[in-house]
Amino acid sequence: MANFTDHQRVWWKEATFYQIYPASFKDSNGDGWGDIPGIIEKISYIASLGVDAVWLSPMFDSPQIDMGYDISDYEAVYAPYGTVTDVETLISLCHNNNMKLILDLVVNHTSDQHAWFKESRSSKDNPKRDWYFWQPARYDADGNRKPPTNWRSYFAGSTWTWDEHTQEYYLHLYDESQPDLNWENEDCRRAIYDSAMRFWLDKGIDGFRVDTVNKYSKYVNFQDAPITDPSSEVQPAAQFWCNGPRIHEFVREMNVEVLSKYKTYDGLPVVTVGELSMTPNPEGVLEYVSAQKKELDMIFQFDITHLGQGPPGSDNKYDFSEWNLPEMKRIVEKWQTFIEGTDGWTTVFCENHDNGRSVSRFGNDAMEWRDKSAKMLAMCFAMQTGTLFLYQGQELGMVNASTEWGIAEYKDVESQKYWKEAVRLSKDGTDVTRKERIMHGLQLMARDHARLPLQWDPSPNGGFSQGEPWMRVHDDYKAINVETQEGDANSVLSFWKQLLRLRKEHKDVFIYGSFELLDAHNVSIFAYKKRFRGQAGLVVLNFTAERQALPEVGSMRLLLSSYPSPAQGTLQSYEGRIYMNY
């Protein structure tokens, strides 16, 4: 088997991707919604970061029940975001600035407003009936109608919704407005390839982030899940839809029949990065990302962002539990080392549109410490092996919404459904403290925190919009914004730019190098070594507000500290350092 250092070098392995959430990036016309022209307006800013590619979250036509992950037309753009022509302009501008552009591929489900589903639910003998999952009702001993299975949805409640017109239930792993597509149907798959993929690849995009990629294949005998929560009628059931019996066949077909036929604007292979939830074993992940399997180039594995969470799809996802630094270290080590000696690849990230801000989650968002801990976290992840993904606002050290905000400020469908469930269970006595626990969990981990409008300057609404924003702007926009940080050489933004330059300058070590965890049980300091042949780097990080003794660095020389003036023999509060053996 090949040595770790023999990984084939491909553009996307060395790239830093910048994720844009269009609703919250920049509003160009004052309607309160971010839009594609707003992104175009800020293309020079994006390029100035030193990133190599942009990942644009869903901008397709949608009722926006789940912020665009409920698509009603793959070939159209949600009108407040702009037009297909605007996206074509964005593609060209990214390419002109030496950046590639990937889109979200959301094909586990559509909106219930998609033409395909409207046909499917129109009658039992419609040709598209089998493009979705329809099942008859069950009935209990008293004749009460029951869903086909007891499966719990990711957004609480049942995965089944009754359709009065055709007198059957349809399946939806997420919201009832997001019916699941039936990948068992070949005609359905062909339509997906044409409408959701080739339409945009033909316009010049450079690949896809593939949403919920391991959920296309279900166990279609539709058995009940084991009862793990006797107090609930619905039960976690991911074993029936995650990594199902035909999943590798489907993903490989998508690659071989579609993706392999396309190149990037500069003639390189297009890229795929899959959202791979609930796949905890490296062997299972490698099945998707091994180059010889011809499925996906890389995946997002979510152990790091799920620290402190209960399992996704369970009733305790937002029931926060304390974690410690050794837990984080073990997760990082696991997913840094699993590709050694293989032809697979890994990703590095700690933020996206589905999680709370990393400074609030893993650092310290108190005013005294937020910039320092943001820089430390930036160093922690930017120096790890794999393809780096940066989420909008992360480069500024944006933090979670204030804990003073009420639940009405939380717009996300998942947040609202978990809250509604918590209120009910608290009120009926099933779990009397649940409301307080879930509110605490939402304050730390809700998806809403990442979706607050980006803070551009100290003007009203943080410069995001001249109108009323669709979601409240963070209270601290005057202190945390692009304009202020661009003029400060010691800002979080300036530090991120410096890190991305260093990552490229020393890519052998920091992108391709092997990972060695040091002092695994230390509860205050995270230290690791990176090696590539005779080169070595050492990263030491103080995860506390207290000074810590600097670990032994030997003859290695300091390359960078997150403090302008590092102290002799001491790591200052939330300080990170990089040493090299050159």
Disulfide bonds with the S-S distance in Angstrom:
none
